[in-house]
Amino acid sequence: MEIIIKGKSKNTVKNYKSTLRKFVRITGKEIEEANIEDVNKFLEKLKEEMESSSVARHAYALKYFLRMAGKYDAANKMEIDYVQKLPRVLSTKEIERLIKAIESLEEHIVFGLGYFLGMKASEIADIKINDIDFRHRIRVRKRLLQIPSHVIESLKMWIEENGSIIHLFEENGRKVLPEHISSIFRKLAKRAGVNAPFHSLRNTRIYEMIKEGKSAKEIMKFAGFK
């Protein structure tokens, strides 16, 4: 199927194409061959691996492709079960449990960037080595953030271990998708006995800044809000 996605951002196009690849991998069928049983099989598999918000995102993308392929019956029968929840903020004890449960450099970096720098999974996936100047700063899209010393040391060790990489996290010579970052955190959270999505790290840091009395301008700059 030729992929034509009009009026969408580059990031949305990338995520939509990721959905299509996942569908073929899980069901063994192209989208033109899909029926409602294939759709349900796909969504059930995603529910085992992802947060409900991520499943819903893939479901909306799949419905888009089904309609493009003329599979209106399957598209109309899809049930997208997602209720917007209040932002999850972690307690001090949960943060402590997560830190104690860290077992690898990869987990330390993902936790550190997500919590101390409030970075999104997509932002971490986009990091290039030349975005880090190792003077305790990292360029995250259009803003510069300070990196704690212990995270800098982990970054140096990671880069030394992984050789000539362009992006901080890569698979088969290509940068990973945001889901890869989220999955690293899910394994860590499960080990720590913490039931929360990766984005909760960012929510928690912003909440802590509010409690610390940081100004709205400081918080917006930190979080990358316009």
C-alpha positions as CSV (number, residue, x, y, z in Angstrom):
1,M,0.0,0.0,0.0
2,E,1.4,3.4,-0.9
3,I,1.5,5.5,2.2
4,I,-0.1,9.0,1.6
5,I,-0.6,11.1,4.7
6,K,-1.7,14.7,4.1
7,G,-1.9,17.5,6.5
8,K,0.1,15.8,9.3
9,S,3.4,16.8,11.0
10,K,6.6,14.9,10.3
11,N,6.4,13.2,13.8
12,T,2.8,12.2,13.1
13,V,3.7,10.7,9.7
14,K,6.5,8.7,11.4
15,N,4.2,7.4,14.1
16,Y,1.5,6.5,11.5
17,K,4.1,4.5,9.5
18,S,5.2,2.8,12.7
19,T,1.6,1.7,13.3
20,L,1.4,0.2,9.8
21,R,4.7,-1.8,10.3
22,K,3.5,-3.1,13.6
23,F,0.2,-4.2,12.1
24,V,1.9,-6.3,9.4
25,R,4.4,-7.8,12.0
26,I,1.7,-8.8,14.5
27,T,-1.0,-10.0,12.1
28,G,1.1,-11.1,9.1
29,K,-1.3,-9.2,6.8
30,E,-1.2,-6.1,4.7
31,I,-3.8,-3.5,5.6
32,E,-5.8,-4.2,2.4
33,E,-6.3,-7.8,3.6
34,A,-7.4,-6.8,7.2
35,N,-10.7,-7.7,8.8
36,I,-12.1,-6.8,12.2
37,E,-10.6,-10.0,13.7
38,D,-7.1,-8.9,12.6
39,V,-7.8,-5.4,14.0
40,N,-8.8,-6.9,17.4
41,K,-5.8,-9.2,17.5
42,F,-3.5,-6.2,16.8
43,L,-5.1,-4.0,19.5
44,E,-5.1,-6.8,22.1
45,K,-1.4,-7.4,21.5
46,L,-0.6,-3.7,21.9
47,K,-2.6,-3.6,25.2
48,E,-0.2,-6.2,26.6
49,E,2.8,-4.0,25.7
50,M,1.7,-0.3,26.0
51,E,-0.1,2.3,28.0
52,S,-3.7,3.0,27.0
53,S,-2.8,6.4,25.5
54,S,-0.2,4.7,23.2
55,V,-2.7,2.0,22.2
56,A,-5.3,4.7,21.4
57,R,-2.8,6.6,19.2
58,H,-2.1,3.4,17.2
59,A,-5.8,2.7,17.0
60,Y,-6.5,6.1,15.5
61,A,-3.7,5.7,13.0
62,L,-5.0,2.2,12.1
63,K,-8.5,3.5,11.5
64,Y,-7.0,6.1,9.2
65,F,-5.3,3.4,7.1
66,L,-8.3,1.2,7.0
67,R,-10.4,3.9,5.5
68,M,-7.6,4.7,3.0
69,A,-7.7,1.1,2.0
70,G,-11.5,1.1,1.6
71,K,-12.0,-1.2,4.7
72,Y,-14.8,0.9,6.0
73,D,-16.6,-2.0,7.7
74,A,-13.5,-2.9,9.9
75,A,-12.8,0.8,10.6
76,N,-16.4,1.5,11.7
77,K,-16.4,-1.5,14.0
78,M,-13.3,-0.5,15.8
79,E,-13.7,0.4,19.5
80,I,-11.1,2.8,20.8
81,D,-11.3,2.6,24.6
82,Y,-9.4,5.5,26.0
83,V,-10.3,7.9,28.8
84,Q,-8.1,10.9,29.4
85,K,-6.6,10.7,32.9
86,L,-5.2,13.4,35.2
87,P,-1.4,13.7,35.0
88,R,0.2,11.1,37.2
89,V,2.6,12.5,39.7
90,L,5.0,10.2,41.6
91,S,5.5,10.3,45.3
92,T,8.9,10.8,46.9
93,K,8.9,7.1,47.9
94,E,8.1,6.0,44.4
95,I,11.0,8.1,43.0
96,E,13.3,6.5,45.6
97,R,12.1,3.0,44.6
98,L,12.8,3.7,41.0
99,I,16.3,4.9,41.7
100,K,17.1,1.9,43.8
101,A,15.7,-0.5,41.1
102,I,18.0,0.9,38.3
103,E,20.3,-1.9,37.0
104,S,21.9,-0.5,33.8
105,L,23.4,2.6,32.3
106,E,20.5,2.7,29.8
107,E,18.0,2.8,32.6
108,H,20.0,5.4,34.5
109,I,20.1,7.7,31.5
110,V,16.5,7.3,30.6
111,F,15.4,7.9,34.2
112,G,17.8,10.8,34.6
113,L,16.7,12.6,31.4
114,G,13.0,11.9,32.1
115,Y,13.1,13.0,35.7
116,F,15.8,15.6,36.3
117,L,15.4,17.2,32.8
118,G,11.7,16.6,32.3
119,M,12.3,15.2,28.8
120,K,9.6,13.5,26.8
121,A,10.3,10.0,25.3
122,S,10.2,11.6,21.8
123,E,12.8,14.1,22.8
124,I,15.2,11.4,24.2
125,A,14.7,9.4,21.1
126,D,15.8,12.4,19.0
127,I,19.0,13.2,21.0
128,K,22.2,13.3,18.9
129,I,25.6,13.0,20.5
130,N,26.5,16.4,19.2
131,D,23.5,17.8,21.2
132,I,25.6,17.1,24.4
133,D,28.5,19.5,25.1
134,F,29.4,17.6,28.3
135,R,29.7,20.9,30.2
136,H,26.6,19.9,32.0
137,R,24.3,21.0,29.2
138,I,22.2,19.4,26.5
139,R,20.3,20.9,23.6
140,V,16.7,19.7,23.5
141,R,15.2,21.1,20.4
142,K,15.3,24.8,20.9
143,R,16.3,24.9,24.6
144,L,19.4,24.2,26.7
145,L,19.1,22.2,29.8
146,Q,21.5,21.6,32.7
147,I,22.5,17.9,33.2
148,P,23.3,16.6,36.7
149,S,26.9,15.3,37.1
150,H,25.9,11.7,37.7
151,V,23.9,11.7,34.5
152,I,26.8,13.2,32.6
153,E,29.1,10.4,33.8
154,S,26.5,7.8,32.6
155,L,26.3,9.5,29.2
156,K,30.1,9.4,28.8
157,M,30.2,5.7,29.7
158,W,27.3,4.9,27.4
159,I,29.0,6.7,24.4
160,E,32.3,5.0,25.1
161,E,30.6,1.6,25.2
162,N,28.6,2.1,22.0
163,G,31.3,3.6,19.8
164,S,30.5,5.7,16.7
165,I,26.8,6.4,17.2
166,I,25.0,9.5,15.9
167,H,21.9,9.3,18.1
168,L,22.2,8.5,21.8
169,F,19.9,5.5,21.4
170,E,20.1,3.5,18.2
171,E,19.0,0.1,16.8
172,N,20.6,-1.2,13.6
173,G,22.2,2.1,12.9
174,R,18.9,4.1,13.2
175,K,17.5,6.1,16.1
176,V,14.9,4.4,18.2
177,L,11.2,5.2,18.4
178,P,9.7,6.9,21.5
179,E,8.1,3.5,22.4
180,H,11.6,2.1,22.9
181,I,12.3,4.7,25.6
182,S,8.9,4.1,27.3
183,S,9.6,0.3,27.3
184,I,12.9,0.8,29.1
185,F,11.1,2.7,31.8
186,R,8.2,0.2,32.0
187,K,10.7,-2.6,32.8
188,L,12.3,-0.4,35.5
189,A,8.9,0.6,36.9
190,K,7.7,-3.0,37.1
191,R,10.9,-4.0,38.9
192,A,10.4,-1.1,41.4
193,G,6.7,-1.9,41.9
194,V,5.6,1.5,40.5
195,N,2.6,1.6,38.3
196,A,3.1,4.7,36.1
197,P,3.9,5.7,32.5
198,F,7.2,7.3,31.5
199,H,5.6,10.7,31.2
200,S,5.0,10.7,34.9
201,L,8.6,11.6,35.4
202,R,8.2,14.8,33.6
203,N,4.9,15.5,35.4
204,T,6.6,14.9,38.7
205,R,9.5,17.3,38.0
206,I,7.2,20.1,36.9
207,Y,5.0,19.6,40.0
208,E,8.2,19.7,42.2
209,M,9.2,23.0,40.5
210,I,5.8,24.5,41.3
211,K,6.2,23.4,45.0
212,E,9.7,24.9,45.0
213,G,8.2,28.3,44.1
214,K,9.7,28.5,40.6
215,S,8.2,31.1,38.4
216,A,5.8,30.3,35.5
217,K,8.4,31.6,33.1
218,E,11.1,29.3,34.5
219,I,8.8,26.3,34.4
220,M,7.7,27.0,30.8
221,K,11.3,27.4,29.7
222,F,12.3,24.2,31.4
223,A,9.4,22.2,29.9
224,G,9.6,23.7,26.5
225,F,6.2,25.2,26.6
226,K,5.6,28.2,24.2
